[in-house]
Structure formats: C-alpha cells, structure tokens
Amino acid sequence: VTYRATNFIPLSGKDVITVNPTTGEIRLTGALDFEEVSVFDFRIEARDKGSPPLSSHCGVELEVLDMND
C-alpha cells in the first residue's frame, strides 16, 4: 500500500505537510502560524499494488491552536 496527500485547502498546506508514502505517517515540514492559517483540510489516499490497483481515501482536518492566547 502506498499513501499520498491530496486536495489541500488552503493550497499552502502542500508546503508544510507531508505524508510518508510507505507508512502513511503525517509530518510537518515547516512552522505553522495560527494568524496565517488556523485549519488545514486535506485527503489521504491509500492505493494497493494489485491488478487492478484499488484505492480509498479519508479526510483529515488539522487545527492549529494559538498557544499565546
């Protein structure tokens, strides 16, 4: 099974969120700023290597908390 992130809202999520294609682990690759974006929505797609390949997806909502308030 391979994993990938798609359908980022806002599109800037592609710059700070990544998914390990082998394990599906979601990681941050940059800093998040509540004042800029407070919520990221995206999908994780899982695809097998069968013939024909099958896939499924789930929605992820990442909420950024403002720790200063």
N, C-alpha and C positions, 0 to 999 in steps of 0.2 A: 504494500500500500504506500502511495506517495501522497503528500499533503501540500497544499498551497493556499495562500490568502488571496481573495479577490474582492471586488466590489467595495472598495474603501469609500466611506463617507465620513469626513471630507477626504479628498484625494491625497492630502498631505500625510495621511496615515501610512502610505507606502514608504515614506521616508523614515519613519520611526518604529514601525512594527514589522517583524519578520517571523516566518514560520519555518521550522526545520522540516525539510521535505521528507525525511526518513521517520522522525519520531512524532511530528505534529506539534512539537513544543513551540509555544508563542513567546517571543522575546522582544524586548525593547532595544532599539539600536541607537536611540537618541533621547534627549531630555523631553519631557512633556511639560507644558505650561498651561495651567488652568485658565489663565487670562486669554490665551490664544484659542484653545480648543478644549472644551470640557468633556466631550463624548466622541469616541470613535466607534463607528459601526463597520463591520466587515464580515465576510463569509470565509469559512474554512472548507475547502473541497478535499475529499479523500477519494482517491482513484486506485483501483487494483490493477494488476498486470495480467488479467485474464484475457481470454479471446472469445468474445469481445470484452474490452475493459468496461467495468461498471464503476459508477461514481455516486457519491452522496455529498451533502453539504450541511452545514449548520451555521447559524448566525451567532456572532459574538458582539457584545457591546462592552466597550472598555470605558469606564467612567473615571475621569481624572479628578481627584479631590484637591481642594485648595487647603493645604495644611497651615497657611498663615492666618486664616480666619477662625 
